[in-house]
Amino acid sequence: MTTLDGVARADQNRALGLSTFAFTACFAVWTIFSIIGVAIKDELGLSEAQFGILVATPILTGSITRLFLGVWTEKYGGRLVFPAQMILTAMATWALTLADSYVMYLIAALGIGLAGGSFIIGVAYVSRWYDAGRQGTALGIFGAGNVGAAVTKFVAPFVMVAYGWHGVAYAWAAALAVIGVLFFLFAKDDPEMVERRKTGVRAPSMAEQFAPLKNLQVWRFSLYYFLVFGAFVALALWMPHYLIEVYGLDVKTAGMAAASFSLSASLFRAYGGHLSDKFGARSVMYWTFGFSMVLLFMLSYPPTDYVIQGKDGPIAFSTQMDVWPFVAVLFVLGFFMSLGKAAVFKHIPVYYPNHVGAVGGLVGMIGGLGGFVLPILFGTLLDISGVYTSCFALLFALVGVALLWMHMSVRAMERKTHGEALDTLPALPEMQEIHDPERTVMPRVLEDWRPEESDFWQEKGRRIARRNLWISIPALLLAFSVWMVWSMVVARLPAIGFDFSTSQLFWLAALPGLSGATLRIFYSFMVPIFGGRLWTTLSTASLLLPAVGIGYAVQDAGTPYLIFLTLALLCGFGGGNFASSMANIAFFFPKAEKGNALAMNAGLGNLGVSVMQFLVPLVITAGVFGALGGAPQTLSDGGQLWMQNAGFVWVPFIIAATAAAWIGMDDIADARASFREQAIIFSRKHNWLMCILYTGTFGSFIGYSAGFPLLTRLSFPEVNAMQYVFLGPLVGALSRAGTGWISDRFGGGRVTFWTFAAMIVAVFGVIAALGAGSFAGFFAAFMALFLLTGVGNASTFQMIPAIMGREVPRLLPNLDAAASRKQADRESAAIIAFTSAIAAYGAFFIPKAYGTSIAMTGSPVGALWGFLVFYAICLAITWVYYTRRGSLLYDLERGGAAKAAATAPAS
């Protein structure tokens, strides 16, 4: 007998009706700032970024609390949790009228955000009343409560005109409190809660409910919901402001126009649930993402003027989407978003019937965070680019990533179901006669690769591995050079006539780090999928785009800031290469030489930063390429610079490195693995811990390298910083390549611990030197920091194979020795690549932290104190997990040099 046996249809309808009504009221309160925020913005004189933060703040708490409210609903039941949540939200909404400063408004907005948590309460409550065949429709009807956003946009403008924004807050607070009381009086406990009380079965523990969150599938569902729900919330909040600013509508008309989007993105959710029950949630998700990409492309295209040179002279025309076509396209976009929202939550009760609260809470939290993060990004993109449609361009890119990930996952499931036969089929029917998988031999693929066998390694393996390493090193050196060349270009832009503010310059210096770090996440998994030879060739060739682009952009002082932003992002191609390069080289070498090979590849690759900072100041002072390179730029003092050479100088070397990679490198057949096979690292605790530690070492190295030239010029304008800044990255790169023996002798964990301790002292030295105005002290302290980051880079990477060599046998005890070693090697390579991806964000956050600190306090010292605190956290993690007595590496690192050489790789 199931808990649904004997449940009356009337009770099901009561639960669904009350929940939908309550959710509608909560959603109306959750999006209240989309209307009253406009009045508060004018009242307080807020900037675009401040307005974006205010509007997004309720979304933050509404998202985070979903995780806990879902768990509490599973434990205590929706009849108790739902009314409590509504009454607390009503109190916070009323308290908003008492705020008298921007900070107080933000605090009240955090409380109002509880309204957003109502969604997961309703999902957990309603899903218990219906069987699997009807859950999609029921949850779709419940989810249509998103229409509360449209209610606010339709009604609130008229209330605000009549009674001011305080009147809106009073009315919404009173209504929500009344509905909370009515829900408690008329709702019933769900069937599972009744059965649990009858049988005395305890509620599931927190650990039991959170267990499925380790599945990658749950996080993939979260990304889907981030787009279909988070983007809906973000656009619902952003559109009134957008319509007022772009099309000049008044607040009432803008509110009603934006409400049409909220209406379509809400009411049709019930229909999406029905379609998911009938055709399958996967098909509905394909419809959602496919049509959304088309619609977002249309919306992202900005008003543009064109001039075409015709045979009778110039032909001029322009394109622009008028307000009502815009609203119509937005309405259709909302329709497909509503289908997608229902389809995502159709998956959860089917895949995780006993964990709806926890899984749905996480998915709902990530989706809600989209509503928090995206408005801030919308405002930031608008401030940076000045293009209003940039918000839709961002969503277009994100939807494309989600569609690709979904399709790859679906294909992986098909292969698992039908076997490898799918992969051996001819690509095209007309090629069937010449397609013979048995006779086709892929060029330069090493089918037999046994580096751990001494005879194989001595006779054949070492020669091949070293050839691949010495081709990889210059390619990686060029990648770092192009990645960081922007820091040198940015520092000279004002001198050649570009009128950018300090904030804009720091953004340009930071963006290559942001894009490079993000690309590393994807590059981390590319070598096992495509092969090291092909991927190294393609990734090296991609460096031509920013190199050539820089060469042309800097020659015209009228080049728009948006072009420079684009080039800064393209420079991130160089940053992404590190992850794939390290993963590739890790496969070639045995454990006894893997650490040293990685240190050589990374250390000499890092040297590209110093090479760039030494070479660029030389080549920009002369017309190296003659007439082909273009005319020089005239400085304010009458001198001349060939700034374009900062980009052009790399072009011949990139072409040569690309050819060398294609001709001379190899693929290893055993290194091939799908993303799914590599994704196991996301469930490994030490993957995430090493991400933190490597951010402290490599993130510091690359961040300091990116920000050092500009920071030095701003802090000591009387010093010609360009003569000295290359020394920092040079010291860091050489110390990484040459200090691997320290970790071999004393252990990577111990070296990492003392490195972080010394970095704390060095940061104190930088702060003291800035306070004393001493360039010598400032420079010496930074040289110490660069030296230490190199030592730490080598020691942290030395730790990873040692850690996984111990963890894989413990986690997978059923594997034999050979399979365990292969799995440890695969996971080590993936973790090495992934940690490098996360750490690379230092190239964005460190320069940006300087800029933010200077803007807020007039000094970079605030940012430096933040770095110091982070190093202290890294120090504590290293001690707790790796160096204290009884920790993972304690016995290994204190077992003597012979034991270390036998069980852990050298670096």
Steps between C-alpha positions, in 0.01 A plus 500: 500500500643837399452825685274621216248218536172644623597863438191687378508710182354789702797491740742502206323800349498677836874451545576610144264799507617635835867451411464671162313794654760537776788474253342765278481739795860424601627555148317832482687611813831352383502720188367814669825688437448482125241776548572680828874471435470766228359748753761404762775542239390857429449573870853388595674597174637151442737404219418223256716254694345597836153466354589156363622389844184626671272327251699177521543481879160335573586247234815406694323399822210354307746275320723394789211429737343264247755236587412506870127560460478195274669285763281638778189435292605138456544477878219711646247518215381785280199582717731636771793635296297687235300726741809572714693608193217727377450676833874568541513638144202726569679644804811572294291671229336726758843578651612629159294815556708581810835503314678835474828411323625282215649248745169470688317444173742218419443339841122516460537361147682197640194425712262548209703240315344229719203524264706330231552196721129425474554320171685199637256476794215468253688253276578268792144533635308463172712214360398283798133523399542361144641189334781514241263503203334825614781676687613691191157652445445571871839667546446691176173641635668586830793661322259725311498696824791685339216713365534688828774698326245612241253590776759732650577660166131546412370624834794651689556797261144621557525457877834681498359794300210531745671428835876500433730204526432473875139421417611210279713358781220531758242334270728214393610431860143489633378275220786252549444479876129427452572230242751340736239471773238364258743238371565371851126482577383328182795288379551137604811300576625315194444120476863413567508710816180332619641154427827584675319607818279192488788255467750687714762510225754774560552782254805464273815658639671797340782278371254256341315780325817662371657174375384535135662844470832333413353390165611709203152458354353710781737785417411472132133538590603800708660667198181447300296663775753781533404593144128428477414633845794718602500682168121540526531664842790716384313620192181554700696730731701666225238559230308797652828688536608387150174612337508836675861572402503356146152580374412796726182342643344624823501271803139380454543411133841340563356298788212369289727420204742313726204326664416335168836323514444395862151382407615276215796373702262397779157393375635263236700311761192284560495420127870418521424246770235340279740485203770346721258228615394433140820534291775483760690770683809453282313591181351807667849612608625473141209719385569748778871545436476486121233767465651708783828527309320632192295749700794620711708555188225726365480691828878531540553669164545871582366790290756531222570742213646355179674670211558287186710627213270450199574561134322837516645601834447421868177323598404565862241314705445401861345218700311535827230305678213729598328474835200282408694245292741491795215427742363232264834319472540526878154345545597202282828463691301491823281226356795269435656586837177393668511166318861451609428576865236228510723254315792541742285426803333209324839326519548531876214291650568235235876470557502584872156414643627483857713814482273754336562756772878487495548456124221740413639740757844500340359533148269776617782671686728506196211619285418771747863605515469565129244763592757650738814476290359588160356847584838595644670374184243685289583825678874436485492415130296813433747714694795345314366474147232768488288258293156430648456174310812353662273329756343289225840424346614357834190278523550385139851375585386325819210324329739377229726344766203333670366361173842355411544341844151352490553352155837352597340341807216358294748353249699347785184332633418370153848350465469337840168349400588388145872439531795619297331392175370854464857631476604254226219593263598699187473874545301535175306233305681576174836430669407149611702320230827670593440509875685213663568558872717187514742623228495871581805594702503840669831681442742548791288309752702295751296181541765341724617729780655351815718768663513319837681202340873572517600328174226669298585837651874474433470363147213707365287688751743765630592619151135546397397659829785749493424595139141578596617692807744720307234582242247570775726740693541770231131472408408556864756781531330679209160439658610672821658782302179573311289457814698754696599739217184692575643616834780678312270639231253637756774679693596696183156576357465845668840601363394437139175695519236264642285687755398214730437541872703313765205269562474422128873427481482258792205327334709457184788364706273257686281360221766275339531333838125451523463352153821297526393345828154421365640344185732285711197328650404379151857449380557273802298224338590551133820292469341164594208581267681634191859387552801707606643550151183640342406710800848650543501591131158666511553678830837637390359621166219679686761740644517668159160664558600722796856554371386636164202681656721692742730598216219674313290636790775708667580688179181709516425710811136495398468122542193445723541372853280201411762383248766509769272303733458237230875477441560472874262204512668340196838523673350246739563234232859507619396444859281204411789317334677430828234255623503289185878516468559374854238224464664389175858485630388318816402198289843460336728457802534233770447591863872526563531780242146639483550769761819631342343500152200694626727745679704552182190541283333737742808686616645570156149565371448755778823657377292635212373773733851621569607462135204710399566769761865517391443483123197725453662819640782445247299426186250785550783754475589419138331427170595134505264403218559809287209617287317172558470577871328836457583855610619583853292677765618842618539554875414818687872581534556463126647151512372203298384148581414207273248356746366261234823302525383376842260279307671450166830380649343169607341411165798324330580306817138388540492375141824306554378349830170398341680320217737331746210371711322353200813341351687389809254417780314175573172377645481222757214258437471401870469865600167532322207542736155654485401797708284270710801283589704805598213664689555264793749756633209726596411253772857494636545718807869550435429640154326796661758539778782509246305757298521729803869437559599537136303825484721620783818417306438515126203735535731739683776462240279572202296768678806685621650471150189654346466782751865576580573741210192716554521486881865607491428787261213628717679456834837639384436722196851643520650155427524357148337171596534345155874452563439277800162326487620208286724388787207388718355243258855397408583420862168318546537290186863403562435417865219267391717323246802476732360424846326167443785325684396676821161328492668170408723520804265646762153421362258716303265551793773624734644732236154638424437566870819702548451676167166642614652603832775690316247657260314649797825665613570626147156662471567677830816630336309638199247674727778653711692618191191669354439673832860623508500598131806283438528364147803290596309330783192459281702341220698270730187374676332430169807312374475284810133438426575398141778267619267337752215457253737306273604270784136451597394434142742210477420362846121503458518318167740249657232429763219406259634169359612401850156574644309311229750212518376447855136599456407291193588161659299602807198626304504224235627189683362262235749614234813293443842667521523588129145638480548692823821658367329592173204651686731696731694633199178601325358674806834668576518643148142624515551655845825666391319656206189597696690656791697706250169621360364615833831654607521702180215717624771669703597681178157666515437545871839639604508791250128558558557498876767769456260712296212455746721576799637816334150613402364448853795607715747670267759230570566135400577408863145372563543243225836391641345437844242282327776297332673456836184358660459257208859374545425440867201284398722305258756450776231354727367265229850371423568425864164337578481272196859433392777581751381442856555164667251245366417700187502356148863580406660500846644147488592524134696824539678389815582151383838587353623580155499137390136448590402832343676410177326164490146617572471860380609685186791738501455857390 
